[in-house]
Amino acid sequence: MAVSGLSGIENMLQQMRAVVHQAQNGVADPAELSPAPTSFAAELERSIRRVSAAQTAANEQAKAFELGAPDISLNDVMVDLQKASIGFQTIVQVRNRLVAAYREISSMAM
């Protein structure tokens, strides 16, 4: 979980540094400053995969702790399980809002 979260942060920082570098070099076109657009569906799928991976990793870590692995502490297990839980709750809320928006749009008169 921590590794995938850090890679996402590092990726975002790299994009921000590229934008700052381009801005400092006097890029005239604002479209050149923005990173390549990604679709909402692709971002949503990527987020769901990250949450799923976090849940799997947290559960495996919990099982290893239960089996008595010496290099795994209870604190790490609890933090990773909580991160996975928060990620899942976030995905559920996004789904709920998407469903609500779909229902609202589908109920509009044409």
N, C-alpha and C positions, 0 to 999 in steps of 0.2 A: 504494500500500500504506500509506504513512505517513498519508495523509489519511483513509482509511477506518478505520484503527486509532485515530486521534485522535478521529474523530467518535464511535466506539463508547465511548471513554473519557469524552468529554465528555457523552455521553448518560447513562452510568452515574453520573458526578458530579452531573449535574442531578437524577437520581432520588434520589441520596443526600441532596442539599441539600433536596429537597422533603420527604423523610422527617424530616430534622432539624428543618426549619421546622415541620412538623406536630407533632412531638414537643414542641418548645418552646412551642407554643401550647396545649398541654394536650389533645391529642386523646385521648379516652377509649377508643375502640375500636381495638384493635391491628390489626384487619383494614384499617382506613383508612390505616395506616402503610405497608403493603406496596404496591408498584406493581402495576399490572394484570397478572394472570398471563398468561403466554404458554405455548403448548404446547411440549413437548419437540421435537416434529417440526418446528415452525416455527423454533425456535432452531437445530436441526440443519441445516435447509435454509439458513437465513441464514448460518450458519458456513461451509457448503460453498460458497455463492456468494461469500463474502468470500475464501476461500482460492483459488477459481478466478480471481477478479479479481486477486488478488495475483500469482498465477502468470502470468497474461496480461500484467499491467503489467511484471513483472520481465523476462519474455521480450522484450517490446517494447523495454524500456530496454536490454537486452543487445544486441539487433539494432541499435539506434540507435548504441550505443557502437562496435560493430564497423564500422558504416558511417562512423564518424569524426565524430559530432555533437560540437561543441565544448563544449556546456553539460552534458555527462554525464561524470562521473568514474568511474573503475574502482571506487573504494571504494563509491560509491552502488549501482553495479550488483551488486557482490558481496554487499553487505548485503541488498539487496532480494531477490536470488536465494536467499540463506540464509533469510530470513524466509519466503519462499514455500515453501521446502523443509520448514522446521519446521512450518508450518501444515499442509502435506500429510501429514507424518508423524503429526501429532496427529489429523487426521481419520481416517487409516488405523487408528490405535490405538483410536479411539472405535468405528469400524466393527467391529473385531475383538472388542472387549468386548461390543458389542451382539449379535453373532453367537454368541459364547460364552454369553451370558445366555439367548438364545433357545433354543439347543440344550439348555441345562440345564433350562429350564422345560419344553420339549417332551418331555424324557426322564423327567419326573416321572410317577409313577403316579397315576392319578386315582381 
